[in-house]
């Protein structure tokens, strides 16, 4: 097989791998507008009259840019230089929650067990916070009480809705933390694509861009927080500084049947 000009059908997915053991630490499957870029620095060699004898190139660079159609926690973890934490029964994640609950028989019931003391609740009127109530030992005209997930509202509140915000420990959650002093680490990058034959589009080829070492660019991360928003990113490819010969490549493109 000696293919040359092909139709790039689509970039199927991208994975980030740990440099030490090859573990997949992130995967993106909704890539839009992918582009592969290379550049190099140049220096002209001139004679005594300033005529160019030759041009020397050095410091080649490689870069991959794309936009993920969906917000990605894996990508956010790479951009912030952190790990995506996954909660379970033994490793719960503190989570903020807000609820609007209807008063029934002088009580409201929270969806979760609070992990911290709830000091205030608020009565809603026309969807606005109209009255604040404070925690007390027992419900009174101005205070509420709480036992587990059940709140007894003040005695004067017989109907309507209550707004509550509180913290709880989630067993089913993920978390990415953006620490001010942590930045993206180097990772392996594999970008999988599908190609088609230019003369017979029913013939397809599997392609992959392999980069032994890359690093997410954290200098400008723009995430549009709307339903139609996108999650853009850029990866700079780097050679392994200590590698020798063929192992010092920036990236390679492989197409196979």
N, C-alpha and C positions, 0 to 999 in steps of 0.2 A: 504494500500500500504506500503510495507516494502522493497524497492529496496536497492541493495547494489552495486554490480559491474556493471558499465555502461560504454558505449562508449561516450566519450566527442566529440560530433560532431563539435561544434565550439563555441567560445565566440562571441556572437552576438553584444554586445554593452556594453559601460560603461558610466555611468553618474556621474557627480559631482553635489551635492546639497548643498544649503546654510544651515548651521547649525541652523540658527534662525527660518526659516519658511519653509524649504524643497524645495524652488524654484530650478529648474534645471538650473545650471549656465554653463554647458558644457556637450557635448555628443560626444563620439567617436564610430565609427561603422566599422572601418577597422583595427581590431587588429590582429597582427601577434605575434607568439611565446610568448603567455601569460604564466606566471608562478606565482604560489602562494607559498610563502616561509614563514616558521616560524622558530624561533630560541629561545634559552633561555640561560641564564647564569647558570653555575653549580658550586657547591662547595662540596668537599668531607669532610665527617665527619670521622675522623680516631681515632684509639685507641693509646695507648702509644707507640706501636711498629710501628705505621704508617699504619697499615692495615685499609682498607676502611670498615667502618661500614655501611654507607649509603651515598647516594649522594642527595644533596638538590638542587632543581632547582628553579630559580626565574627570574624575569624580562623577561617574554616572549615577543617576538616581532613578528609582521606580516608584510609582504611586498608583493606587487604585481608589477610585471615588465612586460612590453609588448612594442611592437613597433606598431605605427599606420602607415599603408601603405601610407597614404597621409599626407601632411603637414596640420596641424590643427591649426586654430587661437584660438579655444576654449582651446586646450591643451597649446598653447604658453601663453595664458593669465594666466592659472594656474601656469605654470612654472616660470613666471616672477612676480607673485604676484600682477597682475593688473586686470583690467576689460576690456573686449572687448567692445570698443565703436562702436556704430552703428550710422552712419550719417543719417540725414534727412533734410528736407527743413529748419527746425529751428535750427538744430545743425550740421553745416557743419564741415568737417574735412579738414584742410590744407593738400594739397597733391602736391608732386613734379611731374613734367611731362617733358618729352623731346619729341621733334618732329623733323622730317626731312621733309621739305615741299618744293614742287617745285614752283619756281617763275613763276607767270603768270601775264602778263601785269603789271610788276613792283610791285606786291603785293603777300603776303602770308596770309593765314587765319588760325588762331589757333583753335584747337578743343574746348578750354575752355577759359573763361574770366579770365585773370590773376588777382590774388589777391594782387600781389606786382609788383613794377616797374621792367620791363625787361630792364636791362642796356646794355646788349650785345647780338648780334646775330653773327653767324659765317657762312661764305661761305664754302661749301664742295667741295673738289676736290679729286677724287679717294678715297672717303669715309674718308678723313682726314680734320681736321679743318684748312683751308688754310688762311683765312682772317677774322679778328675780326672787327666788326663795332659797334659803340657806339650810344646810343640813343640821338636824337636831337629834337629840336622843329619842324623841317621839314626835309624831306629827302634831302640829298645832296650827294656829291661824296663819303663821308666817314661816313655819319650818316644815321640812319633810324628813322622813326617816327611810332607811334602806336596810334590807336584809337579803343578802345574796343578789339575785337579779330583780327582786321585787321592791319597788319604791312606793311608799304610802305618801300621797301628796298632801299638802296642807288642807286642813279641814274645810276651808272655804271654797276649795276647788272641787266642784261636783261634776263638772263636764268639761268638754273642750280638749285641747291638745297641749302637750308638754314637750318642750325641746330639751334634750339631754346630750351632752358630749362628755366622753370618758375614754379611758385607756383600758385595753384588755390584752391578754396574752393569747395570740392566735397559733393554733396548731397547723393550720392550712394557710400558708402565706409565703411570699418571697420578699426579699428586701435587698436593695442596692443602696449603699451609703456613699455619698460623695464627700470624702474627707479632704480638707484643704491642703494637706501635705502629702497626698498620695496621687500618683500619676500612672498612666498606662505602662504596662510592662511589655517586653518583647514577646511575641508569640509566633507560632507557625501559622501560615495562611494557605488554605486550599480553596480555590474558586472553581466550581463545577459548572460546565456549560454543555448545551446540546447544539451540534452543528448539522446542517443538511447539505447534501450534494447539490451543486448549482444546476446540474442537468437532470437530476432525478431526486426530487425532494423527499421521496419515500426512503431514500438511503440516508440514514442518520449516523452520526459519529459522536462519541463521547469525548469531551474536551475538559482539560483541567489546567488552571494556572497554579503553579506550585511556587511558593515563596518560603524558603527555609526560615526567614526571620523578617518580621514586620512589626510595626508599632502604630497603633491608632493615633491620629493627630488630635490632641486635646485643646489646641489653641483657640478653636471656635466650634462649639457644639450648639446647634440650633434645633430644638425640638418643638414643633408646632403642636400645641395642646388643644387640638380640635378633632372631631371625628374623621375629617378628611386630611388631617395633618400627616406629615411624613417625618421620617427619622433618618437624616443624612449623616454621612461619615466619610472619612478618608483614611487610608492606610499607607504609610510610607514603608517601602521595602528597603531592607538594609542587608549588605553582605555580612557574613560572619567574619569579624575582623581577624580571628585566629585561624580561619580556614585556609586551605592550600589548594590550588588548582581548581578542579571542577566544583569543589564544594564552596567556592567563593561567589557563586552566581547570585544575582539579585532575585531573579525569578525565571521560570521556564514555562513554556506552553507546550502541552502534550495533547495530541489528538489521536484517538484510537478507534478501531471498529468495535 
